[in-house]
Amino acid sequence: MFPAQQDADMSRNRGKTAIVGVGEIPTGRYPDRGAISFALEAAQMAIADSGIKKNEIDFVIPTSALFSPQFSNELTTCRLVEELGLTNVSANVTVFSGGSSSTNALRIASALIETGRARNILFVHCDKLGTGVSAQGGIDLFSTAGISMEWEVPFGQHYSTVAALATQRYMFETGTTDEQLSAVCVSNRKWAEKNPNAFFRKPLTLEEVMASKMLSSPLRAKQSNMLFDGGAAFVMTSAERARDLMEKPAYVLGEGGVVTHFAYHQEPDLTRFGWAKAGRMAFEEAGVTPADIDVAEIYDSYPIYQLIAMEEVGLCGRGEAGAMHLRGDTWPGGKLPTTTDGGMLSKGHIGAGGSVSLLVEAARQVMGRAGERQVSPCRFALETAVGGTYMDAQVTILGNEIP
């Protein structure tokens, strides 16, 4: 492909669709509530926020709930359409790719709208990992999901060891310290303190993180996420309709994605993954550069993945992200506000909803609706998502203007 053709192809979808409404319930533990209530509440909030009448929704995309295959089946077979009372839906289709479900649903929704197959699309996530499974059930789930049953599970591979392996190698290669790694947790907590939907809102210090018990060397307890109940939703439509609905829609400007492995031991580079290529694709399509990004919503199931993604997509140099967090560059008021909802490390891990929350937060920021967390000015936001044992790298750029 000639360069001119490639440039034309990369920009052809820029700003054709937009997120116009978001909804989210506070992350928590709700033993007396059914998971369907999380989905319905978040969906109703998103529809109301969008200004679109509920019966204008003509396509529904739920994503799977990890806590219950039966409940996921109900979402697949149109329970949301019925319970929300939607009367003009042409299809209800589940999109699930673990933690990258948000980006992949956004990509599919954009394509449906651009080709005229749908006009107004509702995406919904909910899960009940805090109270819908036992503590041991949650441990068992994340000891097998996305982990090779033939070549990894029998040898004790689980998510803490997966993260520890990447952390150990990355620290060796870059010289990043335990203090800098712990600073990711502190930075994300500072944002969570401002987020009414976050579970952990008490201030956190470096000393507390570094004094927490060792889980899987060099990974500590407070450098790990915890499982909760929660739900979030967003509504998408065409750019033309979005401009009629609001002053600052969250236009979808660029996307990039790379799948690098299934089994973790097959990943070519545990300190880079596919972020550099995915980032280049997203920036080229969006027509912006890393220097244009006002806020970065980075997938943070463990601190190491926040550091790697930031560096590889070009927001800073190799081995520099840890120092940025320690200096406060990523904190409220910093040079590059990062993971401004608190992320999975402080808002809480709600299954595939970890990335959904980040995408919702990115949309909020560019729409100017993030409340006390609002970054100003905020024209462009970058969001990352990843599924399984970090099997893919997905990058999305949203903006309230089209370059």
C-alpha positions, 0 to 999 in steps of 0.5 A: 500500500502506498503511503498516501493510500495508507493515510487516507485509509487510516483517517476515513473513520475519524470522528464519524461516531461519538459517545453521547451518554454514560452511566455507572453505579458505584463500585461496591459489594451488594449482596442483596441486589441482583446483577440485573439491577446494576445493568438496568440502572447504568443503562437508564443513566446512560440513556438519560445522559444522552438525550436520546429517547429510549425507543430510539435505541435500535441495537443493544450490545451487552458484554458477559458477566464473569460471575455467572454463565447463566446470567451472561446467557440471559444478557445474550438472549435479550433480557435487557431489551425486555426489562428496559422496555425497548421497542425498536431494537433490531438486534441484541448481540453480546461482545466479549473479549475480557478486559478489552470488551469495551474497545471491541464493542466500541469498534463494532458499534462504530462500524454498525453506525457508519454503515447504516446498520444501526443509529443509536447503540446501547452498550452495557456491562455489569458483574457481581464478582464481589458478592456473586462468587465466594472468595475462593471462587474469585481466586479460582476464576482468575487462576484459569481465565485466559490461562492455558489449561495444558501448559500453564494451569498445571504449573501454578500460573495465575494472575499474580504470578503473571503480573510478577513475571512482567514486573520483575523483568521490566524492573531489571531492564529499566531500573524502575524501583519498588518506590516508583511502582508503588507510586502508581497505586498512590497516583490512582488513589488520589484520583479515586479520592475525588470519585464518588463511584470508587470503592477505595477513597481513603488516602494511600501512602507510598509507605503503606504500599511498600509495607504490604505483604509480598504476594508474588515477588516483587508484587505486593498486596496493595499493588494488586486489585480487588474484586467487586460488584458494579456496572456501567453503560454508554450510548453511541450515535453518529457524529451528526446526531451527536452535534445536535444533542450536545456541545461536546460529544466524545467523538471516536477519533482513532483506534488501534489493536494488536493481538500478540498471544493466548498463552502468556509464555508465548508473548514475545516481550513481557515488557512491551506487548503490542502497545507501540503498534496499537498506539501508532495505529490509533494516533495515525487514525485520530490525526493527533500525537502523544503530545496532544493527549490531555488525559490518559485512562490506562488499564491498571489491573497491576501497576506494571501494566500502567507503566508499560502502556504509557511508555509504549504508546509514546506518552513518555520514554522507556523507563520514565513512567515510574518517575512520572508517577513518583513526581506527581505528573500523573496526579490531579493537577499534574502534567498528564492526568492518568487513570482519573477514575482511580482504575482497578487499583482503587475504583475496583476490579469488576471483571470486563468492566475495568476497561468499560469504566476507563472508557466511560471516564475518558468520555466523561472527561472530553464531554466535560462531565467529570465533576471534581476530577475534570481535567481542563482543558481536555480536548483529547483522551487516550484509553487502553484496554487489554483482555486475558493474560494481556493477550492484546493491546487496544488503544482508543482516542476520543476527542470533543473536536475532530482534527 
